[in-house]
Amino acid sequence: MMMKNISFVAIISLLLLSCSKELDQTPISEVGSNNFYKNTEDFEDAVTGIYSTLDIYPNEQFYLSEMRSDNLYGVTETGVRPYEKINNFDLTIATNEDVSREWDNDYTGIMRANTVLDEISEDAVPDANIRNRMIAEAKFLRAFFYFDLVRLYGKVPILDHVYTPTETLNISRSPVSEVYDLIISDLNEAVLNLPESYPNNLVGKATSWAAKALLGKVYLTRSGPTYGIEGPGLDSGEYDKALALFNDIIVNGPFGFVDDYPAIFAYDNEHNPEIIFDIEFITGGTGAGASYPSISVPNGYLEANDVGFPNGEDRKEVSADLIAAYPDGDIRVDFNILMGYTDQNDHFNPSPFFVKFINLNEAGQDRFDWGLNYPVIRYTDILLMKAEAILMGNAGNSADVDNIINLVRKRAGLDDVTNVDLDMYLAERRREFASESKRWYSLVRTGKVLEVMNAWIPEEDVQNRMNLMDANQIIYPIPSDQITVKEGLYEQNPGYN
């Protein structure tokens, strides 16, 4: 297991932040050419350093995607948690710590990837196969980070190699179409040069199958509607390209549909046939543990169960609408959601919360030390995105859509359905991926986000905290600390204060 067997030594000490801030990048190039990057082992560590940037990805996707959707009603009594403004469609979130943190982290990953790509050479890594694989890994991860950026912020600056601080102050945001050009170019190269699998000590690295899966999702997203904004949808009509990639993975890939839903997420069943790409974590106080399993869980639940450490979290209530969306007999509802808990004072707290990723018997040394890998892309997602490509693109076999949906429903303990349409598809996808931070993106790329969210908000918002959304809120504001680096370099996304 790659992240669990290779030490986190690469580049972490360089403490890269955002490429657009006052960041001296010259020492990075000097370290690479003169001191650090001397041989194959050095570059293996450097590539591992790019992967390590993914460690906060599960948390930030929870706050910026799951919390933004109709799966959660993230309102507390005090109203002071940063995620509440995200939940509430507040227009003053340019200073929000999660909005800033994900931007910074994505560009940290991009700069780590660029540093590898700039510095790697035949002299340092003589084996062409290893060198090409490292380049492909760096490009896969750079594409991953840019895809995250374009889905969250729309137009972003393109940095395709290491720049000096002075140079970055003259690089404006590029059109979304140009960002996609880089993403697709990087992923196509990754498809060609990444291996299909790795030896056991390197499992967890990106494969050519992961690159195909991500590229399919890129085409699916780019094909979505524009909503009249400069966001992730370009109405490009590339559903056929997405469909071809998903079919390739389904027909030729080494993955499979796991019949037992809870087994997909079991701590002792990582790298099961569902997993196409995940983020690796390990418990044991090494600093390589995860915090995402318990961020959805109120502190009182951990205290009541004598876990041994607090997590400081307030309630993040699962929406009543999501709970009602599960039919009787659906086994996923009890696995994904706990309807409440009895606290240390024997008082029952009826606020429902996600427990999909938490196993109290697997608690580490603290809330940052859970040892469960995070599933970024799993096989069921490929199956369902194939169905989406057929529904959205009017291509392929409509009978395949029914078959896919019924396969997923059978695992959940539900009866078959027929004539599946887009709404039925989205409902099944919502139930399947609850707590996996996919609902928001699904609504956006299928053109349903405004209709669904603005119907849901008045029904769910019992505390009258939320605003109705418009198309501008499909993407986030550019973080205010980026806007102020150089006056006039970036314009704020419309609709935000």
Secondary structure as the mmCIF struct_conf table of DSSP 4:
data_model
#
loop_
_struct_conf.conf_type_id
_struct_conf.id
_struct_conf.beg_label_comp_id
_struct_conf.beg_label_asym_id
_struct_conf.beg_label_seq_id
_struct_conf.end_label_comp_id
_struct_conf.end_label_asym_id
_struct_conf.end_label_seq_id
HELX_RH_AL_P HELX_RH_AL_P1 MET A 2 ASN A 5
BEND BEND1 ILE A 6 ILE A 6
BEND BEND2 PHE A 8 PHE A 8
BEND BEND3 ALA A 10 ILE A 11
HELX_RH_3T_P HELX_RH_3T_P1 ILE A 12 LEU A 14
TURN_TY1_P TURN_TY1_P1 CYS A 19 SER A 20
BEND BEND4 LYS A 21 GLU A 22
HELX_RH_AL_P HELX_RH_AL_P2 THR A 26 GLU A 30
HELX_RH_PI_P HELX_RH_PI_P1 VAL A 31 PHE A 36
BEND BEND5 ASN A 39 ASN A 39
HELX_RH_AL_P HELX_RH_AL_P3 THR A 40 SER A 52
HELX_RH_3T_P HELX_RH_3T_P2 THR A 53 ILE A 56
HELX_RH_AL_P HELX_RH_AL_P4 TYR A 57 GLN A 61
HELX_RH_PI_P HELX_RH_PI_P2 PHE A 62 GLU A 66
TURN_TY1_P TURN_TY1_P2 MET A 67 ARG A 68
BEND BEND6 SER A 69 SER A 69
TURN_TY1_P TURN_TY1_P3 ASP A 70 ASN A 71
STRN STRN1 LEU A 72 TYR A 73
BEND BEND7 GLU A 77 THR A 78
HELX_RH_AL_P HELX_RH_AL_P5 PRO A 82 ASN A 87
TURN_TY1_P TURN_TY1_P4 ASN A 88 PHE A 89
BEND BEND8 LEU A 91 LEU A 91
HELX_RH_3T_P HELX_RH_3T_P3 ILE A 93 THR A 95
HELX_RH_AL_P HELX_RH_AL_P6 GLU A 97 GLU A 119
TURN_TY1_P TURN_TY1_P5 GLU A 122 ALA A 124
HELX_RH_AL_P HELX_RH_AL_P7 ALA A 128 TYR A 153
BEND BEND9 GLY A 154 LYS A 155
STRN STRN2 VAL A 156 PRO A 157
BEND BEND10 HIS A 161 HIS A 161
HELX_RH_AL_P HELX_RH_AL_P8 PRO A 165 THR A 168
TURN_TY1_P TURN_TY1_P6 LEU A 169 ASN A 170
STRN STRN3 ARG A 173 SER A 174
HELX_LH_PP_P HELX_LH_PP_P1 PRO A 175 PRO A 175
HELX_RH_AL_P HELX_RH_AL_P9 VAL A 176 ASN A 193
BEND BEND11 LEU A 194 LEU A 194
BEND BEND12 GLU A 196 GLU A 196
HELX_RH_3T_P HELX_RH_3T_P4 ASN A 200 LEU A 202
TURN_TY1_P TURN_TY1_P7 VAL A 203 GLY A 204
BEND BEND13 LYS A 205 LYS A 205
HELX_RH_AL_P HELX_RH_AL_P10 SER A 208 ARG A 222
TURN_TY1_P TURN_TY1_P8 SER A 223 SER A 223
BEND BEND14 GLY A 224 GLY A 224
TURN_TY1_P TURN_TY1_P9 TYR A 227 GLY A 228
BEND BEND15 ILE A 229 PRO A 232
HELX_RH_AL_P HELX_RH_AL_P11 TYR A 239 ASN A 252
BEND BEND16 GLY A 253 PRO A 254
BEND BEND17 ASP A 259 ASP A 259
TURN_TY1_P TURN_TY1_P10 TYR A 261 TYR A 261
HELX_RH_3T_P HELX_RH_3T_P5 PRO A 262 PHE A 265
TURN_TY1_P TURN_TY1_P11 TYR A 267 ASP A 268
TURN_TY1_P TURN_TY1_P12 GLU A 270 HIS A 271
TURN_TY1_P TURN_TY1_P13 PRO A 273 GLU A 274
STRN STRN4 ILE A 275 ILE A 279
BEND BEND18 GLY A 284 GLY A 287
STRN STRN5 ALA A 290 ALA A 290
BEND BEND19 SER A 291 SER A 291
HELX_RH_3T_P HELX_RH_3T_P6 TYR A 292 SER A 294
TURN_TY1_P TURN_TY1_P14 ILE A 295 SER A 296
BEND BEND20 VAL A 297 VAL A 297
HELX_RH_AL_P HELX_RH_AL_P12 ASN A 299 ALA A 304
TURN_TY1_P TURN_TY1_P15 ASN A 305 ASP A 306
BEND BEND21 GLY A 308 PHE A 309
STRN STRN6 GLU A 317 VAL A 318
HELX_LH_PP_P HELX_LH_PP_P2 SER A 319 SER A 319
HELX_RH_AL_P HELX_RH_AL_P13 ALA A 320 ALA A 325
BEND BEND22 TYR A 326 TYR A 326
HELX_LH_PP_P HELX_LH_PP_P3 PRO A 327 PRO A 327
TURN_TY1_P TURN_TY1_P16 ASP A 328 GLY A 329
TURN_TY1_P TURN_TY1_P17 ILE A 331 ILE A 331
HELX_RH_AL_P HELX_RH_AL_P14 ARG A 332 ASN A 336
STRN STRN7 ILE A 337 LEU A 338
STRN STRN8 TYR A 341 THR A 342
TURN_TY1_P TURN_TY1_P18 GLN A 344 ASN A 345
BEND BEND23 ASP A 346 ASP A 346
STRN STRN9 PHE A 348 ASN A 349
STRN STRN10 PHE A 353 PHE A 354
TURN_TY1_P TURN_TY1_P19 LYS A 356 PHE A 357
HELX_RH_3T_P HELX_RH_3T_P7 LEU A 360 GLU A 362
BEND BEND24 GLN A 365 ASP A 366
TURN_TY1_P TURN_TY1_P20 ARG A 367 PHE A 368
STRN STRN11 TRP A 370 TRP A 370
HELX_LH_PP_P HELX_LH_PP_P4 LEU A 372 ASN A 373
STRN STRN12 TYR A 374 ARG A 378
HELX_RH_AL_P HELX_RH_AL_P15 TYR A 379 GLY A 393
TURN_TY1_P TURN_TY1_P21 ASN A 394 ASN A 394
BEND BEND25 GLY A 396 GLY A 396
HELX_RH_AL_P HELX_RH_AL_P16 SER A 398 ALA A 412
TURN_TY1_P TURN_TY1_P22 GLY A 413 GLY A 413
BEND BEND26 ASN A 419 ASN A 419
HELX_RH_AL_P HELX_RH_AL_P17 LEU A 422 GLU A 432
TURN_TY1_P TURN_TY1_P23 PHE A 433 SER A 435
BEND BEND27 GLU A 436 SER A 437
HELX_RH_AL_P HELX_RH_AL_P18 ARG A 439 ARG A 445
TURN_TY1_P TURN_TY1_P24 THR A 446 GLY A 447
HELX_RH_AL_P HELX_RH_AL_P19 VAL A 449 GLU A 460
TURN_TY1_P TURN_TY1_P25 VAL A 462 GLN A 463
BEND BEND28 ASN A 464 ASN A 464
HELX_LH_PP_P HELX_LH_PP_P5 MET A 466 LEU A 468
HELX_RH_3T_P HELX_RH_3T_P8 ALA A 471 ILE A 474
BEND BEND29 ILE A 475 ILE A 475
HELX_LH_PP_P HELX_LH_PP_P6 TYR A 476 PRO A 479
HELX_RH_AL_P HELX_RH_AL_P20 SER A 480 ILE A 483
TURN_TY1_P TURN_TY1_P26 THR A 484 VAL A 485
BEND BEND30 LYS A 486 LYS A 486
TURN_TY1_P TURN_TY1_P27 GLU A 487 LEU A 489
BEND BEND31 TYR A 490 TYR A 490
HELX_LH_PP_P HELX_LH_PP_P7 GLU A 491 ASN A 493
TURN_TY1_P TURN_TY1_P28 PRO A 494 GLY A 495
#
